[in-house]
Amino acid sequence: MLRNIDVDLLRSFVTIAELRSFTRAAAALFRSQSTVSTQIRRLEELAGQTLLERSPHEVLLTRAGEQFLGYARRIVALHDEALDVINAQSVSGRVRLAVMDDYATIVLPETLARFARSHPDVELEVTTGFTRDLLNSLGEEFDIVLATQKAGDGRGEVLRREPTHLACSDRMAFVPEEPLQLALLKAPNMFREWALDALNEAGLRWRILFSSSSIGAVEAVAASGAALTVVKAGTARADLQLLGIEHGLPPLPASEIALHLAPGRPGAAVAAMSAFLADALNDEMAVQGQGAHGAD
């Protein structure tokens, strides 16, 4: 019997295989965890094989899953490339895009590569940094800023909602011993302020062990087991576990990822880039408040 596999099923399988977690994959795909689980069950039914196995800490590929992964990756990549080519218009010009560091390294590389392939005549210049600094230069240095802001802020075109959590290494059980050791981004920083305000309001004592302007650096310190840090659920390192009220810690506000355009009518290249980002990052099926990272 002829069996056709939906590309969405393959995309979910590839994402889970790469992130080793149904929870993180659901956040990255902007779907509920139950939807992603249903997709994998359907894919395994079509394949006639078990492709993934769950362990207490991560999701592992079976031997059949390892063999299938390469084909799935190539099919998804070719599908996306074909759509980009057909949808691309003859657009030229320059786009100065500014984006938060974590999205630039984790979420956007493939999206930007796809844009470059489908719009070869557009010159793309990408700068990373903190939202406050980037927005201050919108219209002068940047045509588009992809920014993190507090949910409900009301600025820009909101593309997705990101749960925000305190997080620690997943190699050990979290024990709330005071003072809590923290690894945070340097001030002024929104996540730093959220964490300290929440801990103070909860009456918890804390100490800043490590401070840096690098998201990667503070997450690495947390992953080592030395401290807690603040993360977006969708971009946190795979070796961090998300913490919340069930761990005796206060919840943090949710954040939004919003697209900000420079004042005035955008040129064709800027309009094409903003539409491309909106389509890639739109959160119509985004996960709202997933639980802690894990194999579930």
N, C-alpha and C positions, 0 to 999 in steps of 0.2 A: 504494500500500500504506500502511495506517495505521501511523504511527510514533509511539510514546510515549517520551518522554524522562524518565528517572529524575531526580528532584529532586537526588539526590546528585551526579549528573554536572554539573548546572547549578551546584550549590554549589561544586564544585571549580573549575569554569571561572571563576566570579565571583571566588573567592579568589585564583586565580593572576593574573587580570587586575588585581586591586587591588594585590597584593604584587609582581607582575612577577618571580616566581621560583617554580619548582616546589618547591625546597627549603623556602622559607619557607611556602609554601602547605601543604605536607605537615605541617610542624610545627604550623601553626595549625589544621589539620583533624584532627590526631592520626591520620594515616594514613602508611603508608610511601610513599616517593617513587615507587616502582614502581607502587603502587596508583593514585596520582594520575595518573601518566602513562598507565596503562591506561584510566582513566576518560576522559581527554581524547581518546585515540584513538577510544574508543567513541562519544563525543559527536560527534566530527568525522565519523565514519562515518554516524551518524544524520542529521547536518545536511547531509552531502554537500559540505562545505566545509572548508578549512583555516581554523581560527579563531585559532591562535596560531603565532607564529614565534619561534624562539630566536636570540638574538644572544650574543656572548661574555660580555656583562655583565648582560643582562636578557631577559625574555620580552616580546615585543611582540604587540599585537593586529593581525591582518590587517584589511582593510577589512570583510570579512564578520564578523569577530570584533567589531569596533566596533559594527556594526549589531545584532548578536545580544546584546551585553552588557546593554543596557537591558531587553530582554525577559526575559533570564535573571534579572536582579536583581529585577524585579517578581514573577516567578513564585516565586522562593525566599522573598521577603518575605511574599507572600500565603499561601504554604504554611505558614510558621512562625506567622503570625498566626492562621490557622485552627486549628492544633493548640493554640495557647495558649488560645484562646477556649473550645474544647471541653473542655480538661483543667482549666481554672481552676475552683476551688471558691469559694464565697462566704466569703471570709476577710477579716477586718478587724483592725486593730491597727497597731502601730508596730514597725519593724525598724531597729535601729542597726547598720549594717554598716561594718566597717573593712577596707580593702584596700590592698595595695601600690600605689604610684603608677603603675608601668608597666601593671599590669593594669587600673587604673581608667581609664586614657586609651586603651589599645590593645585590650584583650581584652573588657572588660565592658560598654562603653556600649550595644551592641545588646542584650545579654542583659538588662541592667537596664531598658532601654526595653520589651522584651517582657514582663518581669515587671510593670512598671507598667501596661501595657495590659491584661494578663490579670487583674490584682488591683488594680482601681482604688480599693478601699477600704482598701488598706494604705498607711500613711505610711512612706516609705523615706527614711532619713537616712544618707548615705554620707560617710565620712571616709577620707582617704588619709594614708599615712605609712610609716615603717619598721616592719618586722615586730616588732622587739623592743619598741618603744614601744607598738604597738597591742596586743600580747599582754598587756602589763603592765596594760592597762585593760579586759581582757575581763571581763565580768560587772559592771563598774562603769559604764563609758561605752559599751561595745559589747555587743551580743547575739551577733554573729558576727564573727569575724576570718578573713579569707582571707590566709594567711601564706606566705611563702617560708621554707623550711628545708632543711637538708642532707638528701639522700636517705638513708633509713634512720633518720631521727631518731626515728620511732616515736610522734610526737604528732599528734593530730587525725585527721581523715579525709582521707587522701591522695587527691587528685583527679587529679593528673597529675604526670609527671616531666619536668623541663626540663633539657636539656643546657646547661651553662654554659661560656662561652669567653672568652678574651681576644679583642679585636676591634680593627680599625683601619679607616681609610677604604678604600673599594673603588676609589678613583680612582688608586691607586698600588700598585705591588708592594711587599710588606712586606720590608724589609731589617733584620735583627736587629742594629742598632747599639747598643752600650752606652755610657752607661747608657740603658736603655729609659725613654722619657718616658711617664708615666702620668696619666690623668685618672680619678679615683676618687671614690666617695661618701665623705663625711666619716665618721670613726670616731665611735662603734663601728658597724661595718657588716660583715656576714658576707662579702659579695663582696670587699670591700677586704682583709679578713684572708686569704681564700683566695688572692687574687692575690699578695699579698706573701709569704705562706708558701711558695707554689709557686715563685716566682722565687728566693727565698732558698735553698730546697732544691736548685734546679737550678744554683745558683752564678751567677746572672745579676745584674748590677748594674742598679739602677733609680733613678729620681728622680720624685717626685710633682710634676708640672707644674701640675696643676689639681685642686682639691678642692671639692666642692659637696654640698649636701643634695638636689640635684635630679638625678634620673636623666636627664631630658631634656638638662640642661646638660652633664653629663659625656659623654653620647653625642654631643652636638653638637660638642664639642671633638675627640673622636676622629674624627668624620666629616669634620672640617676637615683632617685629616692631621697634626695637631699631636701626638697622643699615642695610646696604647693605652687601652682601658677594658675593663670586664667586663660581659658581657651574658648574658641568657637567650636561647637560640636562637629561641624562639617569639615574643619581643617586641622583638628588636633592630631598629634602624632599617634601612630597605632599603638605605641607602648605606654600610653597614658590612659588612666581610667577617670571617668567623669564622676564628680562628687556632688552631693546635694543634701537635702534635709534628712534623708535616710542615713547619712553619715554624721549627723550632728552639725552640719554646716549650713549657713543661710543660702537661699537661692540668689542668683544674680539676675539683673534685668536682661531681657532678650535684646539682641542687636539686629539691625537691618543692614543689608547691603544695598546701597542706592547709587544710581548713576546720575551724575551732575554734569550738565552741558554748559559750556561758556555762554555768556549772554550773547544775543543776536542770532541771526539765522545761520545754522551750521552749513558748511560746504558739503558737497556730495560725499567726499571721503569720510568726513566726521559723521555724517548722517548714516552712512553705511556701517561704520564701526559701531555706533551706538545701537543701531537696530540689531546687529549681529550679537553684541553682548547681551542685549535684552532678551533675545531669543534663546541664547545659550544658558543664561542664568535665571530665567524667569521661574518663580517659585509657586506656580499654580498648584503643583502637587507636592509642595515642600513639606518636610516633616516638621511638625510643631512639637518641640520638647521631647526628643527621644530620650530614652533612659541611658544608663551608663554604658560605656563601651564594653563590648564583650563578644562572645561567639554567638549569642542569641540573636 
